[in-house]
Amino acid sequence: MNVFELNNAIKAVQEKDLDPETLKDTLESLELPRNEKLDNVATWIEENNMKLQWLKEKKRQLNDVEFSIKNQTERLQEFLTQTIDDSGKKEIQTENHILKPRNYKDSVIVGATKDLPIDYVIRTETIKPNKTKIYNDLKAGKKVLNAHLEKNRKTVIK
C-alpha cells in the first residue's frame, strides 16, 4: 500500500462507528510501521477530543439561546395579555391574528421546600451504589454480589 492508500484507509476507519473488536482488527490490519500507526491513532484521539470540546461548547451556546428565547417569549406573552386586558376587550382582531386572553389553571409557586408543612412534601429516596466502599472491599479481596472491578487503562497523549 502506498501512503495515499493508507491515509484513505485510516480516513475510512475514522468515518465508521465500529465495535471495539472490529476497530482493533481493522487498525491491526493496516500495513504501517507500529510507531506510525500509533501516531495516527493518537492524532485521531486528539481530533475526537477537540470535536467533543467543540460540541460541548456549542451545546452550551444553544442552551443559552434556548433559555433566552423562552424568556423573551414569556415576556412578550405577558405584554400581549396585559395590553389586551388594559383595552377592556375580551378579544382583539388584527390583520393576521385573533387575540383572546384565556385563563389557564393557576400555577403553584413554592418558596423554600424545607419551610412547607410536612403534609405538602413528598419524600423520595434515591438509591445509588457506594462505589468507594465497593472499590475498597473488592480491592481487599471481598466478594460483592453484582459488582466487580474492571481494568481502566488509557494512554496519555502529549
C-alpha positions in Angstrom: 0.0 0.0 0.0 1.2 3.5 -0.8 0.9 6.4 1.6 -2.2 7.7 -0.2 -4.0 4.4 0.1 -3.0 4.1 3.8 -4.3 7.6 4.5 -7.6 6.8 2.7 -7.9 3.5 4.7 -7.4 5.4 8.0 -9.9 8.0 7.0 -12.4 5.3 6.1 -12.0 3.7 9.6 -12.5 7.1 11.2 -15.8 7.7 9.5 -17.3 4.4 10.7 -18.7 3.7 14.1 -17.1 0.2 14.6 -17.5 -2.1 17.6 -14.2 -2.4 19.6 -13.2 -5.8 18.2 -13.7 -4.7 14.6 -11.9 -1.4 15.2 -8.9 -3.3 16.7 -8.8 -5.8 13.9 -9.1 -3.1 11.2 -6.3 -1.0 12.8 -4.0 -4.0 13.2 -4.6 -4.9 9.5 -3.2 -1.6 8.3 0.3 -2.1 6.8 2.1 0.6 8.7 5.1 0.7 10.9 4.0 0.4 14.6 5.0 3.9 15.6 3.4 5.4 12.6 0.2 3.5 13.3 0.3 4.6 17.0 0.9 8.2 16.0 -2.1 8.2 13.6 -4.3 6.7 16.4 -3.1 9.3 18.9 -3.8 12.1 16.4 -7.3 10.6 15.8 -7.9 10.7 19.6 -6.8 14.3 19.8 -9.1 15.2 16.9 -12.0 13.4 18.7 -11.3 15.3 21.9 -11.3 18.6 20.0 -14.6 17.7 18.4 -16.1 16.8 21.7 -14.9 20.1 23.3 -16.4 22.0 20.3 -19.7 20.1 20.7 -19.8 20.7 24.4 -19.3 24.5 23.9 -21.9 24.5 21.0 -24.4 22.7 23.2 -23.9 25.3 26.0 -24.3 28.1 23.5 -27.5 26.6 22.1 -28.9 26.1 25.7 -28.2 29.8 26.4 -30.0 30.8 23.2 -33.0 28.5 24.1 -33.2 29.9 27.6 -33.1 33.5 26.1 -35.8 32.8 23.6 -38.1 31.1 26.2 -37.7 34.1 28.5 -38.3 36.6 25.7 -41.5 34.6 24.6 -42.8 34.7 28.2 -42.2 38.5 28.4 -43.9 39.0 25.0 -46.8 36.8 26.1 -47.2 38.9 29.3 -47.1 42.1 27.3 -49.7 40.9 24.8 -52.1 39.7 27.6 -51.7 42.9 29.6 -52.3 45.1 26.6 -55.5 43.3 25.7 -56.6 43.3 29.4 -55.9 47.1 29.6 -58.1 47.7 26.5 -61.1 46.3 28.3 -61.9 44.0 25.4 -62.2 40.2 25.6 -60.8 39.8 22.1 -58.9 41.8 19.6 -58.7 41.0 15.9 -55.7 42.2 13.9 -54.9 41.8 10.2 -53.2 38.4 10.9 -54.4 37.2 14.3 -57.3 36.9 16.6 -56.0 37.6 20.1 -58.1 36.3 23.0 -56.6 36.1 26.6 -57.6 32.9 28.3 -57.5 31.7 31.9 -55.4 28.6 32.5 -55.1 26.5 35.6 -53.3 28.6 38.3 -49.6 28.0 38.8 -48.3 26.9 42.1 -45.3 28.8 43.3 -43.3 27.3 46.1 -40.6 29.2 48.1 -38.3 27.0 50.1 -39.4 23.4 50.2 -38.0 22.9 53.6 -40.3 25.5 55.0 -43.5 23.8 53.8 -45.7 21.8 56.3 -44.9 18.1 56.2 -48.3 17.3 54.6 -47.3 19.2 51.5 -44.0 17.5 50.9 -43.3 14.3 49.0 -40.3 12.4 50.2 -38.4 10.3 47.7 -35.4 8.1 48.3 -32.8 7.7 45.7 -30.7 4.6 46.0 -27.3 4.6 44.5 -24.2 2.4 45.0 -21.4 3.5 47.3 -18.7 3.0 44.8 -15.9 4.0 47.2 -16.9 1.2 49.7 -17.4 -1.3 46.9 -14.0 -0.5 45.4 -12.2 -0.7 48.7 -13.9 -4.1 49.6 -13.2 -5.5 46.1 -9.6 -4.4 46.3 -9.3 -6.0 49.7 -10.4 -9.3 48.2 -14.0 -9.4 49.4 -16.7 -10.6 47.0 -19.6 -8.1 46.4 -22.7 -9.5 44.6 -23.3 -7.8 41.3 -20.1 -5.8 41.4 -16.6 -6.3 40.0 -13.5 -4.3 39.2 -12.7 -3.6 35.6 -9.3 -2.5 34.3 -9.2 1.1 33.3 -6.1 1.8 31.3 -5.7 4.7 28.9 -2.7 6.3 27.2 -1.8 9.9 27.9 -1.2 11.9 24.6 1.1 14.9 25.0 
